[in-house]
Each structure stands twice: as C-alpha cells, then as structure tokens.
C-alpha cells in the first residue's frame, strides 16, 4: 500500500492486483511511453520514475 500511496502522491497511474493466493499483491504502474523492463522494475519507485523520464 505504501507503494501505491507514493504513486498517487506523484500522480502516477498505478493499480493494485491481489495475487491468486490472496496473501500478496502486485502494483502495476502505467507509463505514457515505453519503458525498459529493467528500469520499470527498480526497487524504488522514485528511481524508476526518474530513470524513465517521468520527472
């Protein structure tokens, strides 16, 4: 939830998907232009957004 809260703080389109097990979840972030998977999968949302040119 903290990840989604950070995304919303920066007005980044994101969605939460609960995993099939119901124990975990996945956050989906939507970029306006293609972003390499390596960049998008950075552990830190801010780093991924900066490297992708969001800011």
Order of alpha helices (4+ residues) and beta strands (2+ residues): alpha-beta-beta-alpha-alpha
